[in-house]
Amino acid sequence: MKHQLKSIILSSVTLSLTILPSNVLANNLISQPPQLLAQNQEKNYCKPEESLFLSAETKNFWLNICGGDLPRYYVGVSKKNGKRIRLVLDDYDKQGNYFSAYNGNVNYLIIFNTPKGSFLTVTEGKKELFREPLIRW
């Protein structure tokens, strides 16, 4: 009986594998090292009850736009030391082309699809403090 059960299970697995398209089969059989899978996951620094509208990354920061039904907060986290800032959004584009938040006179702007690319820019008044290209979003 055990031998028949093993045979049925193996036949079922073989049948399932042969029905899958070859690209699906290859994608499911090729495994990546665990650290690569972890690196590809988006970072979520929103509060548990919030929605994550955007997860982006620059060389030095992880960025989130969080909220409820609508985007409400900018969250920036330093990759170097883990320090974070959470600010109420001042403005955003409904199509998601930019998100802007202020901390006093300092503006944090995530902007997409400019002629020069997509960036995080931090300005104080009219002075640009720094600009980093988005490397993932």
MIVEX-706632 format. One record per atom (N, C-alpha, C): residue number from 1; atom name; x, y, z. Coordinates in steps of 0.001 Angstrom, whole numbers, plus 500000, padded with zeros to 6 digits. Example, Ala and Ser with C-alpha at 12.3 -4.5 7.8 and 13.67 -1.06 7.14 Angstrom:
% residues 2
r seq 1 atom N px 513190 py 494310 pz 507800
r seq 1 atom CA px 512300 py 495500 pz 507800
r seq 1 atom C px 513200 py 496700 pz 507800
r seq 2 atom N px 512850 py 497750 pz 507080
r seq 2 atom CA px 513670 py 498940 pz 507140
r seq 2 atom C px 512900 py 500030 pz 507870
% end
This chain:
% residues 137
r seq 1 atom N px 500823 py 498809 pz 500000
r seq 1 atom CA px 500000 py 500000 pz 500000
r seq 1 atom C px 500869 py 501257 pz 500000
r seq 2 atom N px 501941 py 501267 pz 500847
r seq 2 atom CA px 502825 py 502428 pz 500897
r seq 2 atom C px 503470 py 502665 pz 499539
r seq 3 atom N px 503888 py 501582 pz 498876
r seq 3 atom CA px 504534 py 501704 pz 497570
r seq 3 atom C px 503568 py 502299 pz 496544
r seq 4 atom N px 502306 py 501882 pz 496573
r seq 4 atom CA px 501311 py 502408 pz 495643
r seq 4 atom C px 501070 py 503895 pz 495905
r seq 5 atom N px 501016 py 504280 pz 497180
r seq 5 atom CA px 500793 py 505676 pz 497540
r seq 5 atom C px 501952 py 506546 pz 497055
r seq 6 atom N px 503202 py 506087 pz 497259
r seq 6 atom CA px 504371 py 506825 pz 496776
r seq 6 atom C px 504320 py 506958 pz 495262
r seq 7 atom N px 503946 py 505899 pz 494586
r seq 7 atom CA px 503866 py 505906 pz 493133
r seq 7 atom C px 502817 py 506905 pz 492652
r seq 8 atom N px 501675 py 506945 pz 493319
r seq 8 atom CA px 500608 py 507886 pz 492948
r seq 8 atom C px 501078 py 509321 pz 493177
r seq 9 atom N px 501721 py 509585 pz 494308
r seq 9 atom CA px 502205 py 510933 pz 494615
r seq 9 atom C px 503253 py 511358 pz 493601
r seq 10 atom N px 504216 py 510482 pz 493293
r seq 10 atom CA px 505254 py 510818 pz 492316
r seq 10 atom C px 504654 py 511052 pz 490936
r seq 11 atom N px 503685 py 510248 pz 490551
r seq 11 atom CA px 503030 py 510433 pz 489254
r seq 11 atom C px 502309 py 511771 pz 489214
r seq 12 atom N px 501672 py 512123 pz 490308
r seq 12 atom CA px 500946 py 513386 pz 490391
r seq 12 atom C px 501901 py 514570 pz 490281
r seq 13 atom N px 503036 py 514499 pz 490980
r seq 13 atom CA px 504035 py 515571 pz 490918
r seq 13 atom C px 504605 py 515671 pz 489514
r seq 14 atom N px 504930 py 514546 pz 488908
r seq 14 atom CA px 505471 py 514541 pz 487550
r seq 14 atom C px 504470 py 515136 pz 486575
r seq 15 atom N px 503208 py 514753 pz 486703
r seq 15 atom CA px 502165 py 515281 pz 485839
r seq 15 atom C px 502040 py 516788 pz 486025
r seq 16 atom N px 502064 py 517259 pz 487265
r seq 16 atom CA px 501962 py 518697 pz 487538
r seq 16 atom C px 503126 py 519449 pz 486921
r seq 17 atom N px 504325 py 518892 pz 487019
r seq 17 atom CA px 505500 py 519569 pz 486482
r seq 17 atom C px 505486 py 519603 pz 484961
r seq 18 atom N px 504988 py 518566 pz 484337
r seq 18 atom CA px 504989 py 518542 pz 482877
r seq 18 atom C px 503907 py 519441 pz 482295
r seq 19 atom N px 502886 py 519786 pz 483065
r seq 19 atom CA px 501827 py 520671 pz 482579
r seq 19 atom C px 502271 py 522130 pz 482601
r seq 20 atom N px 503188 py 522483 pz 483512
r seq 20 atom CA px 503649 py 523865 pz 483622
r seq 20 atom C px 504434 py 524272 pz 482381
r seq 21 atom N px 504271 py 525524 pz 481916
r seq 21 atom CA px 505116 py 526015 pz 480825
r seq 21 atom C px 506577 py 525997 pz 481265
r seq 22 atom N px 507484 py 525828 pz 480326
r seq 22 atom CA px 508898 py 525664 pz 480670
r seq 22 atom C px 509463 py 526869 pz 481413
r seq 23 atom N px 509037 py 528099 pz 481058
r seq 23 atom CA px 509584 py 529265 pz 481757
r seq 23 atom C px 509116 py 529317 pz 483207
r seq 24 atom N px 507885 py 528913 pz 483493
r seq 24 atom CA px 507385 py 528877 pz 484867
r seq 24 atom C px 508131 py 527813 pz 485650
r seq 25 atom N px 508325 py 526671 pz 485032
r seq 25 atom CA px 509046 py 525585 pz 485677
r seq 25 atom C px 510470 py 526017 pz 486007
r seq 26 atom N px 511143 py 526638 pz 485048
r seq 26 atom CA px 512521 py 527082 pz 485271
r seq 26 atom C px 512582 py 528125 pz 486376
r seq 27 atom N px 511657 py 529081 pz 486367
r seq 27 atom CA px 511659 py 530130 pz 487398
r seq 27 atom C px 511418 py 529559 pz 488782
r seq 28 atom N px 510607 py 528520 pz 488881
r seq 28 atom CA px 510302 py 527942 pz 490180
r seq 28 atom C px 511377 py 526981 pz 490663
r seq 29 atom N px 512148 py 526413 pz 489762
r seq 29 atom CA px 513165 py 525456 pz 490164
r seq 29 atom C px 514509 py 526112 pz 490448
r seq 30 atom N px 514759 py 527272 pz 489839
r seq 30 atom CA px 516024 py 527968 pz 490070
r seq 30 atom C px 515883 py 528752 pz 491363
r seq 31 atom N px 516735 py 528459 pz 492312
r seq 31 atom CA px 516628 py 529168 pz 493587
r seq 31 atom C px 517746 py 530186 pz 493706
r seq 32 atom N px 517423 py 531306 pz 494351
r seq 32 atom CA px 518413 py 532337 pz 494604
r seq 32 atom C px 518884 py 532204 pz 496040
r seq 33 atom N px 520097 py 532657 pz 496316
r seq 33 atom CA px 520543 py 532661 pz 497705
r seq 33 atom C px 519606 py 533519 pz 498549
r seq 34 atom N px 519360 py 533161 pz 499806
r seq 34 atom CA px 518421 py 533899 pz 500649
r seq 34 atom C px 518726 py 535386 pz 500755
r seq 35 atom N px 520011 py 535781 pz 500786
r seq 35 atom CA px 520317 py 537200 pz 500929
r seq 35 atom C px 519856 py 537998 pz 499717
r seq 36 atom N px 519858 py 537405 pz 498525
r seq 36 atom CA px 519377 py 538120 pz 497348
r seq 36 atom C px 517874 py 538332 pz 497425
r seq 37 atom N px 517153 py 537344 pz 497894
r seq 37 atom CA px 515712 py 537503 pz 498040
r seq 37 atom C px 515404 py 538597 pz 499045
r seq 38 atom N px 516117 py 538628 pz 500143
r seq 38 atom CA px 515877 py 539641 pz 501173
r seq 38 atom C px 516204 py 541029 pz 500642
r seq 39 atom N px 517242 py 541155 pz 499832
r seq 39 atom CA px 517623 py 542461 pz 499311
r seq 39 atom C px 516579 py 542996 pz 498334
r seq 40 atom N px 515868 py 542116 pz 497651
r seq 40 atom CA px 514897 py 542551 pz 496658
r seq 40 atom C px 513552 py 542935 pz 497262
r seq 41 atom N px 513337 py 542660 pz 498524
r seq 41 atom CA px 512065 py 542989 pz 499146
r seq 41 atom C px 512014 py 544479 pz 499442
r seq 42 atom N px 510826 py 545071 pz 499265
r seq 42 atom CA px 510700 py 546495 pz 499540
r seq 42 atom C px 510726 py 546747 pz 501039
r seq 43 atom N px 511267 py 547887 pz 501410
r seq 43 atom CA px 511332 py 548294 pz 502810
r seq 43 atom C px 510037 py 549015 pz 503147
r seq 44 atom N px 509452 py 548661 pz 504274
r seq 44 atom CA px 508207 py 549296 pz 504697
r seq 44 atom C px 508388 py 549847 pz 506106
r seq 45 atom N px 508473 py 551173 pz 506202
r seq 45 atom CA px 508622 py 551849 pz 507487
r seq 45 atom C px 507329 py 552552 pz 507902
r seq 46 atom N px 506230 py 552222 pz 507247
r seq 46 atom CA px 504934 py 552780 pz 507627
r seq 46 atom C px 504475 py 552129 pz 508926
r seq 47 atom N px 503564 py 552800 pz 509613
r seq 47 atom CA px 502966 py 552207 pz 510805
r seq 47 atom C px 502087 py 551036 pz 510364
r seq 48 atom N px 501899 py 550042 pz 511241
r seq 48 atom CA px 501144 py 548841 pz 510847
r seq 48 atom C px 499749 py 549128 pz 510298
r seq 49 atom N px 499102 py 550164 pz 510792
r seq 49 atom CA px 497738 py 550460 pz 510339
r seq 49 atom C px 497706 py 551301 pz 509062
r seq 50 atom N px 498874 py 551669 pz 508527
r seq 50 atom CA px 498934 py 552526 pz 507343
r seq 50 atom C px 499142 py 551720 pz 506066
r seq 51 atom N px 498755 py 552343 pz 504963
r seq 51 atom CA px 499026 py 551791 pz 503640
r seq 51 atom C px 500388 py 552289 pz 503170
r seq 52 atom N px 501081 py 551462 pz 502418
r seq 52 atom CA px 502345 py 551849 pz 501793
r seq 52 atom C px 502041 py 552248 pz 500355
r seq 53 atom N px 502205 py 553533 pz 500044
r seq 53 atom CA px 501938 py 554025 pz 498697
r seq 53 atom C px 503173 py 553962 pz 497811
r seq 54 atom N px 504350 py 554118 pz 498420
r seq 54 atom CA px 505587 py 554126 pz 497647
r seq 54 atom C px 506716 py 553601 pz 498510
r seq 55 atom N px 507524 py 552752 pz 497931
r seq 55 atom CA px 508778 py 552323 pz 498537
r seq 55 atom C px 509851 py 552610 pz 497503
r seq 56 atom N px 510811 py 553458 pz 497865
r seq 56 atom CA px 511870 py 553842 pz 496936
r seq 56 atom C px 513202 py 553807 pz 497672
r seq 57 atom N px 514267 py 553942 pz 496890
r seq 57 atom CA px 515600 py 553837 pz 497474
r seq 57 atom C px 516576 py 554707 pz 496699
r seq 58 atom N px 517468 py 555369 pz 497448
r seq 58 atom CA px 518615 py 556049 pz 496856
r seq 58 atom C px 519858 py 555328 pz 497376
r seq 59 atom N px 521014 py 555815 pz 497029
r seq 59 atom CA px 522247 py 555194 pz 497514
r seq 59 atom C px 522303 py 555200 pz 499044
r seq 60 atom N px 521802 py 556261 pz 499662
r seq 60 atom CA px 521954 py 556423 pz 501109
r seq 60 atom C px 520667 py 556356 pz 501924
r seq 61 atom N px 519501 py 556266 pz 501261
r seq 61 atom CA px 518237 py 556315 pz 501996
r seq 61 atom C px 517206 py 555333 pz 501452
r seq 62 atom N px 516360 py 554837 pz 502371
r seq 62 atom CA px 515131 py 554146 pz 502008
r seq 62 atom C px 514022 py 555156 pz 502206
r seq 63 atom N px 513068 py 555194 pz 501299
r seq 63 atom CA px 511999 py 556182 pz 501326
r seq 63 atom C px 510648 py 555499 pz 501243
r seq 64 atom N px 509704 py 555974 pz 502023
r seq 64 atom CA px 508326 py 555483 pz 501970
r seq 64 atom C px 507370 py 556654 pz 501930
r seq 65 atom N px 506262 py 556456 pz 501247
r seq 65 atom CA px 505111 py 557345 pz 501346
r seq 65 atom C px 504000 py 556492 pz 501949
r seq 66 atom N px 503488 py 556941 pz 503094
r seq 66 atom CA px 502514 py 556174 pz 503865
r seq 66 atom C px 501226 py 556974 pz 504010
r seq 67 atom N px 500161 py 556296 pz 504377
r seq 67 atom CA px 498907 py 556990 pz 504635
r seq 67 atom C px 497783 py 556021 pz 504901
r seq 68 atom N px 496581 py 556517 pz 504714
r seq 68 atom CA px 495383 py 555697 pz 504865
r seq 68 atom C px 494805 py 555468 pz 503485
r seq 69 atom N px 493702 py 556171 pz 503196
r seq 69 atom CA px 493124 py 556102 pz 501856
r seq 69 atom C px 493926 py 556931 pz 500858
r seq 70 atom N px 494625 py 557941 pz 501360
r seq 70 atom CA px 495437 py 558824 pz 500526
r seq 70 atom C px 496844 py 558925 pz 501108
r seq 71 atom N px 497832 py 559280 pz 500295
r seq 71 atom CA px 499188 py 559491 pz 500824
r seq 71 atom C px 499177 py 560616 pz 501857
r seq 72 atom N px 499875 py 560421 pz 502979
r seq 72 atom CA px 499859 py 561432 pz 504042
r seq 72 atom C px 501236 py 561718 pz 504631
r seq 73 atom N px 502153 py 560734 pz 504630
r seq 73 atom CA px 503438 py 560897 pz 505302
r seq 73 atom C px 504612 py 560535 pz 504397
r seq 74 atom N px 505692 py 561295 pz 504560
r seq 74 atom CA px 506989 py 560986 pz 503973
r seq 74 atom C px 507821 py 560365 pz 505086
r seq 75 atom N px 508457 py 559233 pz 504813
r seq 75 atom CA px 509362 py 558607 pz 505775
r seq 75 atom C px 510690 py 558368 pz 505062
r seq 76 atom N px 511759 py 558896 pz 505634
r seq 76 atom CA px 513101 py 558678 pz 505107
r seq 76 atom C px 513957 py 558022 pz 506171
r seq 77 atom N px 514696 py 556990 pz 505785
r seq 77 atom CA px 515535 py 556253 pz 506732
r seq 77 atom C px 516950 py 556166 pz 506171
r seq 78 atom N px 517916 py 556584 pz 506987
r seq 78 atom CA px 519317 py 556536 pz 506587
r seq 78 atom C px 519810 py 555092 pz 506569
r seq 79 atom N px 520458 py 554705 pz 505490
r seq 79 atom CA px 521059 py 553374 pz 505418
r seq 79 atom C px 522311 py 553306 pz 506290
r seq 80 atom N px 522918 py 554452 pz 506520
r seq 80 atom CA px 524173 py 554508 pz 507269
r seq 80 atom C px 523964 py 554277 pz 508764
r seq 81 atom N px 522960 py 554961 pz 509348
r seq 81 atom CA px 522805 py 554879 pz 510802
r seq 81 atom C px 521389 py 554526 pz 511264
r seq 82 atom N px 520462 py 554323 pz 510334
r seq 82 atom CA px 519103 py 553928 pz 510695
r seq 82 atom C px 518220 py 555060 pz 511199
r seq 83 atom N px 518764 py 556283 pz 511274
r seq 83 atom CA px 517940 py 557411 pz 511725
r seq 83 atom C px 516840 py 557653 pz 510708
r seq 84 atom N px 515674 py 558029 pz 511227
r seq 84 atom CA px 514547 py 558243 pz 510329
r seq 84 atom C px 513867 py 559566 pz 510608
r seq 85 atom N px 513192 py 560040 pz 509577
r seq 85 atom CA px 512386 py 561241 pz 509696
r seq 85 atom C px 511011 py 560911 pz 509127
r seq 86 atom N px 509988 py 561389 pz 509805
r seq 86 atom CA px 508601 py 561166 pz 509378
r seq 86 atom C px 507925 py 562527 pz 509347
r seq 87 atom N px 507452 py 562908 pz 508168
r seq 87 atom CA px 506869 py 564236 pz 507983
r seq 87 atom C px 505516 py 564130 pz 507291
r seq 88 atom N px 504624 py 565047 pz 507632
r seq 88 atom CA px 503339 py 565129 pz 506932
r seq 88 atom C px 503609 py 565679 pz 505534
r seq 89 atom N px 503008 py 565064 pz 504529
r seq 89 atom CA px 503169 py 565563 pz 503164
r seq 89 atom C px 502554 py 566952 pz 503049
r seq 90 atom N px 503278 py 567824 pz 502391
r seq 90 atom CA px 502798 py 569170 pz 502112
r seq 90 atom C px 502011 py 569180 pz 500807
r seq 91 atom N px 502473 py 568373 pz 499855
r seq 91 atom CA px 501864 py 568345 pz 498530
r seq 91 atom C px 502265 py 567045 pz 497843
r seq 92 atom N px 501438 py 566610 pz 496913
r seq 92 atom CA px 501783 py 565466 pz 496074
r seq 92 atom C px 500941 py 565513 pz 494817
r seq 93 atom N px 501425 py 564839 pz 493797
r seq 93 atom CA px 500721 py 564743 pz 492535
r seq 93 atom C px 499873 py 563474 pz 492554
r seq 94 atom N px 498612 py 563581 pz 492196
r seq 94 atom CA px 497717 py 562417 pz 492234
r seq 94 atom C px 498175 py 561297 pz 491305
r seq 95 atom N px 498931 py 561631 pz 490266
r seq 95 atom CA px 499476 py 560612 pz 489369
r seq 95 atom C px 500770 py 560017 pz 489926
r seq 96 atom N px 501252 py 560541 pz 491053
r seq 96 atom CA px 502452 py 560003 pz 491681
r seq 96 atom C px 503753 py 560518 pz 491106
r seq 97 atom N px 503727 py 561684 pz 490428
r seq 97 atom CA px 504952 py 562229 pz 489841
r seq 97 atom C px 505859 py 562900 pz 490864
r seq 98 atom N px 505313 py 563321 pz 492006
r seq 98 atom CA px 506142 py 563896 pz 493063
r seq 98 atom C px 505422 py 563827 pz 494404
r seq 99 atom N px 506226 py 563856 pz 495465
r seq 99 atom CA px 505743 py 563917 pz 496842
r seq 99 atom C px 506630 py 564913 pz 497569
r seq 100 atom N px 506028 py 565844 pz 498305
r seq 100 atom CA px 506780 py 566913 pz 498953
r seq 100 atom C px 506386 py 567024 pz 500423
r seq 101 atom N px 507399 py 567187 pz 501292
r seq 101 atom CA px 507157 py 567370 pz 502725
r seq 101 atom C px 508164 py 568377 pz 503266
r seq 102 atom N px 507746 py 569129 pz 504274
r seq 102 atom CA px 508616 py 570128 pz 504897
r seq 102 atom C px 508909 py 569774 pz 506339
r seq 103 atom N px 510146 py 570078 pz 506737
r seq 103 atom CA px 510570 py 570058 pz 508130
r seq 103 atom C px 511114 py 571455 pz 508393
r seq 104 atom N px 510245 py 572346 pz 508874
r seq 104 atom CA px 510628 py 573756 pz 508986
r seq 104 atom C px 510786 py 574338 pz 507598
r seq 105 atom N px 511984 py 574861 pz 507313
r seq 105 atom CA px 512277 py 575460 pz 506014
r seq 105 atom C px 512920 py 574460 pz 505047
r seq 106 atom N px 513099 py 573226 pz 505493
r seq 106 atom CA px 513758 py 572203 pz 504670
r seq 106 atom C px 512697 py 571363 pz 503964
r seq 107 atom N px 512818 py 571286 pz 502642
r seq 107 atom CA px 511868 py 570543 pz 501818
r seq 107 atom C px 512483 py 569224 pz 501363
r seq 108 atom N px 511721 py 568149 pz 501527
r seq 108 atom CA px 512094 py 566821 pz 501041
r seq 108 atom C px 511178 py 566524 pz 499864
r seq 109 atom N px 511758 py 566315 pz 498699
r seq 109 atom CA px 510983 py 566125 pz 497483
r seq 109 atom C px 511427 py 564849 pz 496782
r seq 110 atom N px 510480 py 563948 pz 496582
r seq 110 atom CA px 510711 py 562780 pz 495725
r seq 110 atom C px 510030 py 563123 pz 494412
r seq 111 atom N px 510808 py 563150 pz 493348
r seq 111 atom CA px 510264 py 563548 pz 492049
r seq 111 atom C px 510663 py 562520 pz 490991
r seq 112 atom N px 509705 py 562199 pz 490132
r seq 112 atom CA px 509898 py 561159 pz 489125
r seq 112 atom C px 509869 py 561737 pz 487713
r seq 113 atom N px 510598 py 561064 pz 486835
r seq 113 atom CA px 510513 py 561278 pz 485389
r seq 113 atom C px 510806 py 562705 pz 484944
r seq 114 atom N px 511803 py 563339 pz 485564
r seq 114 atom CA px 512251 py 564628 pz 485047
r seq 114 atom C px 513146 py 564337 pz 483843
r seq 115 atom N px 513487 py 565340 pz 483048
r seq 115 atom CA px 514402 py 565085 pz 481927
r seq 115 atom C px 515746 py 564493 pz 482373
r seq 116 atom N px 516131 py 564748 pz 483635
r seq 116 atom CA px 517404 py 564223 pz 484139
r seq 116 atom C px 517235 py 562972 pz 484989
r seq 117 atom N px 516001 py 562498 pz 485175
r seq 117 atom CA px 515783 py 561276 pz 485939
r seq 117 atom C px 514837 py 561469 pz 487108
r seq 118 atom N px 514866 py 560517 pz 488031
r seq 118 atom CA px 514021 py 560531 pz 489228
r seq 118 atom C px 514929 py 560689 pz 490446
r seq 119 atom N px 514525 py 561556 pz 491397
r seq 119 atom CA px 515430 py 561957 pz 492468
r seq 119 atom C px 514735 py 562141 pz 493809
r seq 120 atom N px 515551 py 562092 pz 494857
r seq 120 atom CA px 515229 py 562675 pz 496153
r seq 120 atom C px 516051 py 563952 pz 496210
r seq 121 atom N px 515394 py 565089 pz 496428
r seq 121 atom CA px 516126 py 566341 pz 496613
r seq 121 atom C px 515744 py 566923 pz 497963
r seq 122 atom N px 516729 py 567511 pz 498618
r seq 122 atom CA px 516504 py 568185 pz 499893
r seq 122 atom C px 516998 py 569613 pz 499719
r seq 123 atom N px 516097 py 570562 pz 499952
r seq 123 atom CA px 516444 py 571969 pz 499786
r seq 123 atom C px 516081 py 572743 pz 501047
r seq 124 atom N px 516826 py 573810 pz 501271
r seq 124 atom CA px 516511 py 574742 pz 502348
r seq 124 atom C px 516325 py 576093 pz 501695
r seq 125 atom N px 515077 py 576562 pz 501700
r seq 125 atom CA px 514772 py 577767 pz 500937
r seq 125 atom C px 515007 py 577469 pz 499465
r seq 126 atom N px 515876 py 578257 pz 498834
r seq 126 atom CA px 516197 py 578023 pz 497419
r seq 126 atom C px 517512 py 577277 pz 497238
r seq 127 atom N px 518172 py 576946 pz 498353
r seq 127 atom CA px 519470 py 576274 pz 498291
r seq 127 atom C px 519289 py 574756 pz 498326
r seq 128 atom N px 519799 py 574080 pz 497306
r seq 128 atom CA px 519734 py 572620 pz 497274
r seq 128 atom C px 520827 py 572055 pz 498178
r seq 129 atom N px 520422 py 571301 pz 499202
r seq 129 atom CA px 521383 py 570701 pz 500127
r seq 129 atom C px 521991 py 569440 pz 499536
r seq 130 atom N px 521168 py 568617 pz 498934
r seq 130 atom CA px 521679 py 567478 pz 498173
r seq 130 atom C px 520595 py 566887 pz 497293
r seq 131 atom N px 521068 py 566092 pz 496353
r seq 131 atom CA px 520186 py 565407 pz 495404
r seq 131 atom C px 520774 py 564022 pz 495178
r seq 132 atom N px 519918 py 563016 pz 495278
r seq 132 atom CA px 520355 py 561648 pz 494989
r seq 132 atom C px 519367 py 560999 pz 494033
r seq 133 atom N px 519879 py 560334 pz 493008
r seq 133 atom CA px 518972 py 559634 pz 492095
r seq 133 atom C px 518308 py 558447 pz 492789
r seq 134 atom N px 517075 py 558178 pz 492410
r seq 134 atom CA px 516394 py 556979 pz 492890
r seq 134 atom C px 516980 py 555793 pz 492140
r seq 135 atom N px 517341 py 554754 pz 492879
r seq 135 atom CA px 517897 py 553562 pz 492237
r seq 135 atom C px 516873 py 552430 pz 492177
r seq 136 atom N px 515775 py 552583 pz 492911
r seq 136 atom CA px 514711 py 551575 pz 492895
r seq 136 atom C px 513427 py 552215 pz 493392
r seq 137 atom N px 512321 py 551864 pz 492757
r seq 137 atom CA px 510998 py 552278 pz 493235
r seq 137 atom C px 509946 py 551405 pz 492636
% end
